[in-house]
Amino acid sequence: MAKKVLLLVGDYVEDYEAMVPFQAMGAIGIEVDAIAPDRKKGDVVPTAVHDFTGDQTYKELRGHNFAINKDFDSVNTDDYDGLYIAGGRSAEYIRLNKRVLEITKEFFDKDKPVAAICHGIQVLTAAKVLEGRTLTAYVAVGPDIELAGGTWKNIPADQAVVDGNLVTSPAWPGHQEILKEFYKLLGIKITL
């Protein structure tokens, strides 16, 4: 039976952190519904590409348009096996949306698999679901995890941390690890 995942994005989501999981999950047969607050099926959100160029933090460049394929207002979390929260600048403002927080809490209340990458963890901190959890995020989000009652692990960007139903990674270089672990949480076994 095919799995169904909800992918949470917003304006200026990190390009790789939306495009790569959407395509990678779809490639193995997972049905992925991409949603963003105030967006309907057929709308797009602009993405941003984040890269380090020698400054103290990343530089943000305009990325692609990312297509939304599900109306935000029609989401019922009972229809999904897991939640994937993409990072980028979008996380800092979509976490202000009451329904985004409700959706996130519902996945945790039902102990369904949740993946969050980079700044996507800001949605988890605002949803108040991190008490007693160990996870990772982009280094600038580490203090937010601690303030939300979690334990932040500062790990290389190409790794991931699993704690129960939650898997996190610091940034897009961790796609292979976060997706591998998310598939396991979803009960998907890939063999060659």
Rosetta silent file (secondary structure, phi, psi, omega in degrees, C-alpha in Angstrom):
SEQUENCE: MAKKVLLLVGDYVEDYEAMVPFQAMGAIGIEVDAIAPDRKKGDVVPTAVHDFTGDQTYKELRGHNFAINKDFDSVNTDDYDGLYIAGGRSAEYIRLNKRVLEITKEFFDKDKPVAAICHGIQVLTAAKVLEGRTLTAYVAVGPDIELAGGTWKNIPADQAVVDGNLVTSPAWPGHQEILKEFYKLLGIKITL
SCORE:     score description
SCORE:     0.000 S_00000001
   1 L     0.000  132.044 -177.442    0.000    0.000    0.000 S_00000001
   2 L   -68.753  144.961  176.727    1.387    3.401   -1.004 S_00000001
   3 L   -90.644  155.904  179.803    2.320    5.878    1.711 S_00000001
   4 E  -129.813  128.244 -176.430    1.115    9.467    1.752 S_00000001
   5 E  -124.233  141.703  174.778    3.186   12.358    3.136 S_00000001
   6 E   -97.298  125.147  179.528    2.343   15.992    3.772 S_00000001
   7 E  -108.388  118.118 -176.163    5.148   18.399    2.790 S_00000001
   8 E   -99.218  121.217 -179.306    4.961   21.762    4.540 S_00000001
   9 L  -135.035 -176.578  174.818    6.517   24.749    2.729 S_00000001
  10 L  -168.689  179.240  179.939    6.016   28.511    2.332 S_00000001
  11 L   -55.901  132.235  179.966    7.372   31.489    0.445 S_00000001
  12 L    64.368   34.385  165.984   11.160   31.338    0.188 S_00000001
  13 E   -60.443  149.543  177.400   11.422   27.772    1.357 S_00000001
  14 E   -64.743  125.858 -173.730   14.952   26.505    0.707 S_00000001
  15 H   -50.859  -55.841 -178.396   14.868   25.239   -2.884 S_00000001
  16 H   -62.723  -33.531 -174.325   16.687   21.945   -2.309 S_00000001
  17 H   -78.073   -9.020  170.633   14.774   21.289    0.908 S_00000001
  18 H  -102.728  -51.514 -174.578   11.459   21.357   -0.967 S_00000001
  19 H   -64.819  -48.162 -174.644   12.422   20.006   -4.394 S_00000001
  20 H   -63.512  -52.042  179.543   14.671   17.123   -3.354 S_00000001
  21 H   -64.545  -37.939  178.360   12.362   15.434   -0.807 S_00000001
  22 H   -57.513  -47.966 -177.602    9.305   16.013   -3.013 S_00000001
  23 H   -74.076  -40.295 -178.609   11.003   14.327   -5.962 S_00000001
  24 H   -65.682  -42.239  178.328   12.841   11.639   -3.970 S_00000001
  25 H   -67.844  -42.232  178.031    9.708   10.509   -2.148 S_00000001
  26 H   -61.731  -34.099 -178.226    7.685   10.575   -5.355 S_00000001
  27 H   -65.235  -24.907  179.524   10.345    8.496   -7.110 S_00000001
  28 L  -103.730   11.323  173.529    9.774    5.571   -4.747 S_00000001
  29 L    97.084    4.421  175.281    5.975    5.762   -4.940 S_00000001
  30 L   -76.091  132.952  174.045    5.125    7.948   -1.955 S_00000001
  31 E   -82.553  122.225 -176.360    2.223   10.290   -2.681 S_00000001
  32 E  -116.401  122.847  173.722    3.361   13.754   -1.569 S_00000001
  33 E  -103.975  116.570  178.466    0.970   16.654   -1.003 S_00000001
  34 E   -93.661  125.503 -179.595    2.814   19.986   -0.848 S_00000001
  35 E  -128.210  156.777  173.641    0.982   22.685    1.089 S_00000001
  36 L  -148.284  142.795  177.771    1.612   26.273    2.151 S_00000001
  37 L   -53.735  140.911  178.072   -0.541   28.618    4.214 S_00000001
  38 L    63.648   19.937  178.739   -2.915   30.740    2.130 S_00000001
  39 L  -121.535  149.945  177.772   -2.176   28.673   -0.992 S_00000001
  40 L  -117.711  163.948  175.364   -4.366   26.420   -3.104 S_00000001
  41 L   -51.552  131.449 -179.508   -3.604   23.581   -5.486 S_00000001
  42 L    98.888  -19.457  174.840   -1.999   25.045   -8.604 S_00000001
  43 L   -74.127  169.241  174.688   -0.397   28.000   -6.817 S_00000001
  44 E  -128.934  157.440  168.963    3.375   28.282   -6.487 S_00000001
  45 E  -118.469  142.273  175.042    5.729   29.499   -3.792 S_00000001
  46 E   -73.560  145.075  176.437    9.056   31.138   -4.618 S_00000001
  47 E  -109.284  167.632  176.338   12.087   29.263   -3.326 S_00000001
  48 E  -129.308  145.509  174.858   15.490   30.479   -2.213 S_00000001
  49 E  -103.943  124.700 -179.821   18.904   28.906   -2.664 S_00000001
  50 E  -109.081  129.783  178.904   21.127   29.213    0.398 S_00000001
  51 E  -149.108  157.019  179.877   24.866   28.824    0.097 S_00000001
  52 L   -96.226  129.394 -176.218   27.990   29.868    1.949 S_00000001
  53 L  -128.193   22.025  178.309   30.262   32.288    0.114 S_00000001
  54 L   104.931   -8.493  176.825   32.687   33.352    2.836 S_00000001
  55 L   -81.182  174.612 -179.386   30.355   35.558    4.889 S_00000001
  56 L   -69.672  -19.831  177.220   29.449   34.808    8.511 S_00000001
  57 L  -139.343 -178.075 -176.329   26.168   33.301    7.387 S_00000001
  58 L   -74.296  158.318  173.643   24.614   31.995    4.192 S_00000001
  59 E  -101.472  141.331 -179.795   23.707   34.086    1.174 S_00000001
  60 E  -109.034  125.437  177.317   20.158   33.830   -0.157 S_00000001
  61 E  -120.140  153.540  179.350   19.521   33.798   -3.897 S_00000001
  62 E   -67.926  133.957  178.109   16.203   33.417   -5.728 S_00000001
  63 E  -104.421 -145.123 -179.483   15.446   29.816   -6.656 S_00000001
  64 E   -86.668  175.643  165.067   12.677   28.144   -8.639 S_00000001
  65 E   -90.632  135.066 -179.921    8.925   28.311   -8.289 S_00000001
  66 E  -111.301  126.010 -174.710    7.661   25.294   -6.344 S_00000001
  67 E   -79.260  132.977  173.723    4.181   24.016   -7.198 S_00000001
  68 L   -89.632  131.339 -176.665    1.587   23.508   -4.486 S_00000001
  69 L  -119.496   15.636  178.187   -0.554   20.461   -5.221 S_00000001
  70 L  -151.483  137.684  176.180   -3.047   20.510   -2.318 S_00000001
  71 L   -66.642  127.518 -179.891   -5.312   23.212   -0.866 S_00000001
  72 H   -57.234  -44.490 -174.694   -3.982   24.204    2.562 S_00000001
  73 H   -70.309  -11.669 -177.378   -7.456   24.630    4.005 S_00000001
  74 H  -102.356    8.198 -176.353   -8.570   21.107    3.049 S_00000001
  75 L   -71.864  130.100  171.987   -5.821   19.169    4.876 S_00000001
  76 L  -122.359  114.612 -174.501   -6.930   16.370    7.191 S_00000001
  77 H   -64.138  -19.491  176.803   -3.931   14.829    8.965 S_00000001
  78 H   -63.512  -20.313 -178.444   -5.752   11.495    9.257 S_00000001
  79 H   -81.229   -3.659 -171.301   -5.148   11.113    5.495 S_00000001
  80 L  -121.854  148.142  177.146   -1.349   11.088    5.908 S_00000001
  81 L   -90.607  -21.526 -177.592    1.296    8.651    7.117 S_00000001
  82 E  -162.565  165.927  179.891    3.923   11.315    7.801 S_00000001
  83 E  -124.672  135.217  176.168    4.871   14.994    7.818 S_00000001
  84 E  -124.293  120.894 -178.480    7.969   16.551    6.217 S_00000001
  85 E  -108.425  114.533 -179.685    8.809   20.166    7.131 S_00000001
  86 L   -79.182  159.382 -178.260   11.172   21.917    4.742 S_00000001
  87 L   -98.514 -158.153 -176.026   13.560   24.646    5.865 S_00000001
  88 E    97.666 -175.641 -176.568   14.565   28.038    4.621 S_00000001
  89 L   -64.172  -25.519 -177.689   13.188   31.437    5.505 S_00000001
  90 H   -55.933  -35.089 -174.994    9.591   30.222    5.190 S_00000001
  91 H   -61.245  -34.193 -176.239    9.734   28.409    8.535 S_00000001
  92 H   -66.974  -25.961  179.775   10.162   31.595   10.548 S_00000001
  93 H  -107.363  -27.907  177.669    6.800   32.958    9.387 S_00000001
  94 H   -68.788  -21.523  177.185    4.679   29.866    8.667 S_00000001
  95 L   -68.864   -9.803  176.150    5.184   28.978   12.335 S_00000001
  96 L   -85.895   -8.180 -178.893    2.977   32.001   13.087 S_00000001
  97 L   -85.991  121.703 -176.682    0.043   30.300   11.358 S_00000001
  98 H   -56.398  -42.665 -177.695   -2.267   28.635   13.903 S_00000001
  99 H   -68.596  -33.894  175.410   -3.255   25.814   11.525 S_00000001
 100 H   -58.727  -44.761 -179.905    0.416   25.003   10.762 S_00000001
 101 H   -67.130  -38.938  177.498    0.973   24.474   14.490 S_00000001
 102 H   -62.795  -45.859  178.652   -2.206   22.394   14.818 S_00000001
 103 H   -57.728  -47.610 -178.953   -1.160   20.171   11.899 S_00000001
 104 H   -60.228  -48.139  179.827    2.279   19.676   13.443 S_00000001
 105 H   -61.206  -39.094 -179.938    0.857   18.831   16.873 S_00000001
 106 H   -60.522  -40.667  177.763   -1.613   16.368   15.358 S_00000001
 107 H   -64.426  -40.016  178.284    1.217   14.352   13.798 S_00000001
 108 H   -70.565  -41.005  179.254    3.038   14.234   17.130 S_00000001
 109 H   -60.591  -32.963 -179.295   -0.137   13.418   19.088 S_00000001
 110 L   -93.283    4.281  179.758   -0.725   10.454   16.756 S_00000001
 111 L    54.434   37.503  176.813    2.973    9.426   16.911 S_00000001
 112 L   -86.455  153.324  179.152    3.243    9.575   13.122 S_00000001
 113 L   -59.450  135.599  177.121    6.670   10.016   11.469 S_00000001
 114 E  -132.001  132.541  172.891    7.881   13.615   11.197 S_00000001
 115 E  -119.193  138.487  176.525   10.961   14.865    9.349 S_00000001
 116 E  -142.868  139.261 -175.164   12.233   18.425    9.659 S_00000001
 117 E  -128.414  142.347  172.627   15.335   19.948    8.135 S_00000001
 118 H    57.215 -121.155  179.164   17.390   23.085    8.776 S_00000001
 119 H   -76.999   -9.389  176.391   15.144   26.011    9.800 S_00000001
 120 H   -56.425  -24.068  179.407   12.058   23.769    9.480 S_00000001
 121 H   -64.290  -21.894  176.743   12.702   22.923   13.123 S_00000001
 122 H   -60.057  -30.366  175.858   11.422   26.430   13.970 S_00000001
 123 H   -66.041  -40.266  179.997    7.925   25.097   13.252 S_00000001
 124 H   -66.588  -38.503  179.811    8.508   22.354   15.837 S_00000001
 125 H   -65.025  -43.128 -179.836    9.707   24.835   18.468 S_00000001
 126 H   -68.408  -29.784  179.227    6.620   27.023   17.998 S_00000001
 127 H   -78.576   -7.871  177.542    4.354   23.948   18.095 S_00000001
 128 L    58.822   49.892 -179.567    5.835   23.064   21.499 S_00000001
 129 L  -116.712   12.547 -172.539    6.514   19.417   20.618 S_00000001
 130 L  -104.561   -0.913 -179.028   10.213   19.213   21.537 S_00000001
 131 L   -53.905  120.671  177.933   10.136   18.769   25.320 S_00000001
 132 L    78.582    2.576 -179.239   12.611   15.974   26.156 S_00000001
 133 L   -90.848  150.736  171.736   13.552   15.379   22.512 S_00000001
 134 E  -111.399  128.227 -177.183   17.059   15.200   21.056 S_00000001
 135 E  -156.590 -179.972  178.037   17.409   16.641   17.571 S_00000001
 136 L  -129.781  172.009  179.007   19.491   18.790   15.281 S_00000001
 137 L  -171.480  175.829  171.285   18.962   21.858   13.117 S_00000001
 138 L   -57.243  142.320 -171.471   20.899   24.608   11.432 S_00000001
 139 H   -50.733  -37.332 -179.009   23.289   26.022   14.036 S_00000001
 140 H   -68.912  -14.503  179.689   21.349   29.290   14.423 S_00000001
 141 H   -96.251  -10.040  179.341   18.247   27.305   15.454 S_00000001
 142 H   -51.877  -48.421  178.901   20.078   25.358   18.179 S_00000001
 143 H   -60.929  -33.145  178.418   19.220   27.873   20.932 S_00000001
 144 H   -63.360  -39.365  178.626   15.541   27.723   19.925 S_00000001
 145 H   -62.173  -46.415  179.731   15.544   23.954   20.480 S_00000001
 146 H   -61.530  -42.859  179.242   17.019   24.374   23.948 S_00000001
 147 H   -65.343  -26.087  179.044   14.472   27.088   24.820 S_00000001
 148 L   -88.419    5.224  176.077   11.685   24.732   23.684 S_00000001
 149 L    92.452    7.642  178.291   12.860   22.012   26.087 S_00000001
 150 L   -99.343  175.607  175.347   14.793   19.877   23.629 S_00000001
 151 E  -112.895  122.324 -179.065   18.436   18.900   23.381 S_00000001
 152 E   -91.996  131.114  174.040   20.284   20.216   20.332 S_00000001
 153 L  -106.729  122.228  176.975   23.030   18.105   18.746 S_00000001
 154 L   -88.708  100.251 -176.351   25.535   20.026   16.645 S_00000001
 155 L  -120.040  164.178  175.645   26.381   17.479   13.944 S_00000001
 156 L   -58.178  149.582 -174.877   27.817   17.702   10.420 S_00000001
 157 L   -62.767  -16.328 -178.398   25.340   18.953    7.811 S_00000001
 158 L   -97.432   16.340 -179.258   25.306   15.593    5.991 S_00000001
 159 L  -118.305  177.266  179.703   23.970   13.639    8.976 S_00000001
 160 L  -143.706  159.004  177.248   20.620   13.165   10.728 S_00000001
 161 E  -123.446  132.723  176.793   19.310   12.505   14.234 S_00000001
 162 E  -112.533  132.496  174.582   16.411   10.160   15.019 S_00000001
 163 E  -139.874  101.100 -177.949   14.419   10.408   18.259 S_00000001
 164 L    63.299 -123.254 -178.387   11.282    8.267   18.300 S_00000001
 165 L   -85.751    4.376 -173.827    8.988    9.365   15.468 S_00000001
 166 E  -112.745  132.362  172.584   11.170   12.416   14.658 S_00000001
 167 E  -127.301  135.115 -178.095   14.121   12.677   12.279 S_00000001
 168 E  -134.532  156.779  175.986   16.029   15.934   11.739 S_00000001
 169 E  -144.059  149.214 -176.239   19.020   17.145    9.761 S_00000001
 170 L   -68.875  -29.186 -174.980   20.961   20.448    9.897 S_00000001
 171 L  -170.627  175.611 -174.080   20.765   21.322    6.191 S_00000001
 172 H   -57.201  -25.076  174.438   20.280   20.118    2.630 S_00000001
 173 H   -61.749  -14.118 -179.607   23.559   18.136    2.479 S_00000001
 174 H   -89.638    9.993 -177.898   21.776   15.732    4.857 S_00000001
 175 H   -52.638  -45.340 -177.135   19.080   14.693    2.373 S_00000001
 176 H   -60.010  -42.973 -177.443   20.386   11.154    1.973 S_00000001
 177 H   -74.137  -44.990 -177.851   20.409   10.526    5.719 S_00000001
 178 H   -66.037  -40.540  179.363   17.160   12.248    6.644 S_00000001
 179 H   -68.199  -41.826  177.857   15.255   10.593    3.803 S_00000001
 180 H   -57.113  -46.195 -178.929   16.756    7.167    4.564 S_00000001
 181 H   -71.548  -36.332  177.619   15.668    7.466    8.204 S_00000001
 182 H   -64.203  -41.794  176.898   12.262    8.937    7.323 S_00000001
 183 H   -58.275  -42.446  178.540   11.600    5.990    5.002 S_00000001
 184 H   -61.094  -45.100  178.878   12.384    3.636    7.888 S_00000001
 185 H   -61.412  -32.602  177.882    9.978    5.506   10.172 S_00000001
 186 L   -78.097   -6.982 -178.818    7.312    5.187    7.477 S_00000001
 187 L    82.671   20.872 -179.680    7.914    1.426    7.352 S_00000001
 188 L   -96.009  127.686  176.682    9.409    1.550    3.855 S_00000001
 189 L  -116.237  123.116  179.077   12.199   -0.879    3.098 S_00000001
 190 L  -105.916  124.825  178.302   14.232   -0.325   -0.060 S_00000001
 191 L  -121.199  151.857  179.444   16.235   -3.240   -1.366 S_00000001
 192 L  -103.470    0.000    0.000   18.527   -3.454   -4.348 S_00000001
